[in-house]
Amino acid sequence: MVIQVADVLIPIAASLIPNFGFWGGTYLYRDFFHSWHVPLKSEAQLAIRDLLTADVDIPKLREERDMLRLKMEEMGNSISSMDEKGQEQICRYAENLVRVNHDLVDKENHLTNFDKYRETAEESGVGLLPKRFWIMSVANSIMGVASYLVWKSYDHFYALAIYGSTVVLYWTYYPILFTFGSKRWSFYHASLINIAAVTTTCFFWNRSRIAGIMMLPFLGVLSYVAMEIYEVTQDDADVRLIAHRLRVHTPHISIRIV
């Protein structure tokens, strides 16, 4: 039996199509793709949380510092006639003032010292491709081959149209997540992709049982993505996306499994 070139090239092309957008999005957002899927070291997380809250906490700390100073000045005017309770109170104000000043200096340093984040981010491996990248790529390729099997069958227009919609939704998941950083809308987006993928699987199953079975790895990946975004809190999502929010740039991407 003679195997034609098209019989080899078309399945290969079909297996690569779902990965085009996925690989493109991974490359464009490579600075924090790893940070999203692989948790940073604990010291890096603490530094990032301080950076995220510094611009909110600093005004509050300054207000508290000024209030303590004012109270101490008011009590200091009558310190000669102050009783024991008053002296204890002014001592507590002084202790609180020292604490607030320490916290304020620490927050201000975090707000301006972006190098501290960059160092901890580099130690945590920002820019590397996690194992999930390769697992998702394999699942995408298997789904692409399933689309080829459906393409060879009769009456495949609607099945492939829904398949195309699923792929486009899938391609836009990470760009939307990394651009807007909204846990809620990303979960809605992931749920919509899951619905489209299940519908695609049903259409594929009716055309080819093998194609339907080959969709299962992709459904597993999507289920994991939806579960992950559902379980993460908005604060944790902000920490994972800090590389994007601070515009930290990784000049190269290392093709190494971690």
DOBA-213907 format. One record per residue (C-alpha): residue number from 0; residue in three letters; x, y, z. Coordinates in Angstrom, 2 decimals. Example, Ala and Ser with C-alpha at 12.3 -4.5 7.8 and 13.67 -1.06 7.14 Angstrom:
BEGIN
 num residuo       X       Y       Z
   0     Ala   12.30   -4.50    7.80
   1     Ser   13.67   -1.06    7.14
# end
This chain:
BEGIN
 num residuo       X       Y       Z
   0     Met    0.00    0.00    0.00
   1     Val    1.37    3.35   -1.06
   2     Ile    1.25    6.04    1.60
   3     Gln    0.74    9.49    0.13
   4     Val    2.55   12.53    1.50
   5     Ala   -0.78   14.20    2.35
   6     Asp   -1.72   11.24    4.54
   7     Val    1.31   12.04    6.70
   8     Leu    1.47   15.82    6.57
   9     Ile   -2.22   16.51    7.26
  10     Pro   -2.33   14.58   10.57
  11     Ile    0.90   16.28   11.66
  12     Ala   -0.52   19.69   10.79
  13     Ala   -3.77   18.85   12.59
  14     Ser   -1.84   17.85   15.71
  15     Leu    0.06   21.16   15.69
  16     Ile   -2.90   23.50   15.11
  17     Pro   -4.19   23.47   18.74
  18     Asn   -0.67   24.23   19.95
  19     Phe   -0.04   27.27   17.77
  20     Gly   -2.01   29.67   19.95
  21     Phe   -0.99   27.90   23.16
  22     Trp    2.72   28.11   22.36
  23     Gly    2.34   31.68   21.14
  24     Gly    0.61   32.75   24.36
  25     Thr    3.20   30.91   26.43
  26     Tyr    6.01   32.72   24.62
  27     Leu    4.41   36.16   24.87
  28     Tyr    3.72   35.71   28.59
  29     Arg    6.82   33.66   29.37
  30     Asp    7.89   36.03   32.18
  31     Phe    5.21   34.73   34.51
  32     Phe    3.86   31.50   32.98
  33     His    6.14   29.61   35.36
  34     Ser    5.16   31.82   38.31
  35     Trp    1.50   30.94   37.78
  36     His    1.96   27.17   37.67
  37     Val    4.87   26.71   40.09
  38     Pro    4.59   28.45   43.50
  39     Leu    7.40   30.81   44.40
  40     Lys    9.58   30.22   47.42
  41     Ser    8.06   31.34   50.70
  42     Glu   10.43   34.29   51.11
  43     Ala    9.60   35.47   47.60
  44     Gln    5.87   35.26   48.33
  45     Leu    6.28   37.40   51.45
  46     Ala    8.28   40.00   49.54
  47     Ile    5.68   40.13   46.77
  48     Arg    2.76   40.44   49.18
  49     Asp    4.54   43.36   50.83
  50     Leu    4.99   45.00   47.45
  51     Leu    1.33   44.54   46.58
  52     Thr    0.07   46.04   49.84
  53     Ala    2.72   48.72   50.35
  54     Asp    0.93   51.50   48.46
  55     Val   -2.23   50.82   50.52
  56     Asp   -0.58   50.39   53.92
  57     Ile    1.79   53.35   53.75
  58     Pro   -0.90   56.08   53.95
  59     Lys   -2.54   54.26   56.89
  60     Leu    0.77   53.95   58.73
  61     Arg    1.56   57.62   58.13
  62     Glu   -1.83   58.61   59.48
  63     Glu   -1.34   56.42   62.56
  64     Arg    2.15   57.88   63.10
  65     Asp    0.89   61.46   62.92
  66     Met   -1.96   60.67   65.31
  67     Leu    0.43   59.13   67.87
  68     Arg    2.76   62.11   67.61
  69     Leu   -0.13   64.51   68.16
  70     Lys   -1.31   62.61   71.22
  71     Met    2.18   62.52   72.67
  72     Glu    2.60   66.25   72.12
  73     Glu   -0.72   66.96   73.82
  74     Met    0.20   64.80   76.81
  75     Gly    3.76   66.16   76.87
  76     Asn    2.49   69.69   77.60
  77     Ser    1.20   68.51   80.96
  78     Ile    3.86   65.92   81.76
  79     Ser    4.94   67.75   84.95
  80     Ser    1.51   67.24   86.53
  81     Met    0.83   63.84   84.96
  82     Asp   -0.13   60.94   87.20
  83     Glu    1.19   57.39   86.97
  84     Lys   -1.53   56.23   84.54
  85     Gly   -0.78   59.14   82.23
  86     Gln    2.91   58.29   82.22
  87     Glu    2.12   54.68   81.38
  88     Gln   -0.13   55.84   78.56
  89     Ile    2.54   58.06   77.02
  90     Cys    5.00   55.15   77.24
  91     Arg    2.56   52.97   75.30
  92     Tyr    2.19   55.72   72.71
  93     Ala    5.98   55.86   72.39
  94     Glu    6.22   52.08   71.91
  95     Asn    3.50   52.15   69.28
  96     Leu    5.21   55.05   67.54
  97     Val    8.47   53.10   67.33
  98     Arg    6.60   50.09   65.90
  99     Val    4.71   52.20   63.34
 100     Asn    7.90   53.98   62.24
 101     His    9.61   50.61   61.79
 102     Asp    6.72   49.23   59.73
 103     Leu    6.55   52.41   57.67
 104     Val   10.24   52.33   56.79
 105     Asp    9.97   48.64   55.91
 106     Lys    6.98   49.23   53.62
 107     Glu    8.62   52.19   51.91
 108     Asn   11.73   50.13   51.27
 109     His    9.64   47.33   49.76
 110     Leu    7.82   49.78   47.53
 111     Thr   11.02   51.17   46.04
 112     Asn   13.30   48.13   46.15
 113     Phe   12.11   46.12   43.14
 114     Asp   15.49   44.40   42.91
 115     Lys   14.54   42.30   45.93
 116     Tyr   11.66   40.80   43.99
 117     Arg   13.78   40.25   40.89
 118     Glu   16.39   38.34   42.89
 119     Thr   13.82   36.07   44.56
 120     Ala   12.01   35.60   41.24
 121     Glu   15.21   34.50   39.53
 122     Glu   15.95   32.06   42.36
 123     Ser   12.45   30.64   41.95
 124     Gly   13.01   30.00   38.24
 125     Val   10.77   32.55   36.53
 126     Gly   10.89   31.91   32.80
 127     Leu   11.32   28.15   32.92
 128     Leu    8.75   25.86   31.36
 129     Pro    6.99   23.72   33.99
 130     Lys    5.95   20.13   33.37
 131     Arg    2.37   21.29   32.84
 132     Phe    3.41   22.99   29.62
 133     Trp    4.51   19.70   28.11
 134     Ile    1.48   17.80   29.42
 135     Met   -0.86   20.40   27.93
 136     Ser    1.04   20.35   24.63
 137     Val    0.66   16.56   24.37
 138     Ala   -3.07   16.77   25.17
 139     Asn   -3.45   19.47   22.51
 140     Ser   -1.69   17.33   19.91
 141     Ile   -3.88   14.31   20.67
 142     Met   -6.96   16.50   20.27
 143     Gly   -5.60   17.74   16.94
 144     Val   -5.27   14.17   15.67
 145     Ala   -8.86   13.53   16.80
 146     Ser   -9.99   16.47   14.66
 147     Tyr   -8.21   14.88   11.69
 148     Leu  -10.15   11.64   12.20
 149     Val  -13.40   13.60   12.26
 150     Trp  -12.34   15.56    9.17
 151     Lys  -12.00   12.27    7.29
 152     Ser  -15.54   11.23    8.21
 153     Tyr  -18.76   12.35    6.56
 154     Asp  -20.83   15.33    7.77
 155     His  -18.02   16.89    9.78
 156     Phe  -18.79   20.59    9.30
 157     Tyr  -20.65   21.26   12.58
 158     Ala  -18.27   19.10   14.61
 159     Leu  -15.21   20.94   13.30
 160     Ala  -16.92   24.33   13.67
 161     Ile  -17.50   23.69   17.37
 162     Tyr  -13.97   22.30   17.61
 163     Gly  -12.62   25.53   16.10
 164     Ser  -14.57   27.60   18.63
 165     Thr  -13.15   25.48   21.46
 166     Val   -9.61   25.99   20.21
 167     Val  -10.03   29.76   19.92
 168     Leu  -11.47   29.98   23.44
 169     Tyr   -8.59   27.86   24.70
 170     Trp   -6.02   30.05   22.98
 171     Thr   -7.39   33.17   24.66
 172     Tyr   -7.46   31.76   28.21
 173     Tyr   -3.92   32.60   29.31
 174     Pro   -3.71   35.98   27.51
 175     Ile   -6.93   37.10   29.23
 176     Leu   -5.87   35.69   32.61
 177     Phe   -2.42   37.26   32.48
 178     Thr   -3.65   40.59   31.08
 179     Phe   -6.58   41.27   33.42
 180     Gly   -5.69   39.01   36.37
 181     Ser   -9.33   38.51   37.41
 182     Lys  -10.00   35.21   39.17
 183     Arg  -13.77   35.48   38.66
 184     Trp  -13.76   36.15   34.91
 185     Ser  -10.97   33.65   34.31
 186     Phe  -13.06   30.98   36.03
 187     Tyr  -16.07   31.88   33.86
 188     His  -13.80   31.69   30.82
 189     Ala  -12.43   28.29   31.86
 190     Ser  -15.97   27.02   32.46
 191     Leu  -17.02   28.17   28.98
 192     Ile  -14.05   26.34   27.46
 193     Asn  -15.04   23.18   29.34
 194     Ile  -18.60   23.38   28.03
 195     Ala  -17.35   23.89   24.47
 196     Ala  -14.89   20.99   24.85
 197     Val  -17.56   18.61   26.17
 198     Thr  -19.82   19.58   23.27
 199     Thr  -16.95   18.97   20.85
 200     Thr  -16.30   15.57   22.41
 201     Cys  -19.95   14.58   21.94
 202     Phe  -19.85   15.58   18.26
 203     Phe  -16.56   13.75   17.75
 204     Trp  -17.92   10.65   19.49
 205     Asn  -20.85   10.53   17.08
 206     Arg  -18.47   10.69   14.11
 207     Ser  -15.66    8.51   15.45
 208     Arg  -15.47    6.67   18.76
 209     Ile  -11.67    6.83   18.63
 210     Ala  -11.79   10.61   18.14
 211     Gly  -14.12   10.93   21.11
 212     Ile  -11.77    8.92   23.31
 213     Met   -8.80   11.00   22.14
 214     Met  -10.52   14.12   23.48
 215     Leu  -10.36   12.80   27.07
 216     Pro   -6.78   14.01   27.83
 217     Phe   -7.75   17.53   26.74
 218     Leu  -10.87   17.40   28.93
 219     Gly   -8.66   16.35   31.83
 220     Val   -6.37   19.33   31.27
 221     Leu   -9.32   21.73   31.11
 222     Ser  -10.83   20.28   34.27
 223     Tyr   -7.55   20.88   36.07
 224     Val   -7.34   24.47   34.76
 225     Ala  -10.90   25.23   35.92
 226     Met  -10.30   23.62   39.33
 227     Glu   -7.05   25.54   39.78
 228     Ile   -8.55   28.96   39.05
 229     Tyr  -11.57   28.12   41.23
 230     Glu   -9.46   27.20   44.26
 231     Val   -6.98   30.08   44.07
 232     Thr   -7.90   33.28   45.91
 233     Gln   -7.65   36.69   44.28
 234     Asp   -4.74   37.56   46.59
 235     Asp   -2.87   34.43   45.55
 236     Ala   -3.63   35.21   41.91
 237     Asp   -2.14   38.69   42.38
 238     Val    1.01   37.16   43.85
 239     Arg    1.32   34.73   40.95
 240     Leu    0.87   37.54   38.43
 241     Ile    3.23   39.99   40.10
 242     Ala    5.85   39.52   37.37
 243     His    3.35   40.88   34.85
 244     Arg    2.12   43.69   37.11
 245     Leu    5.68   44.89   37.80
 246     Arg    6.71   44.37   34.15
 247     Val    9.59   42.13   35.19
 248     His   11.23   40.94   31.98
 249     Thr   13.02   37.64   31.53
 250     Pro   15.37   38.09   28.56
 251     His   15.32   34.43   27.56
 252     Ile   13.31   31.31   28.19
 253     Ser   15.03   28.11   29.21
 254     Ile   13.63   24.94   27.67
 255     Arg   14.17   22.84   30.78
 256     Ile   11.65   20.64   32.55
 257     Val   11.24   21.59   36.21
# end
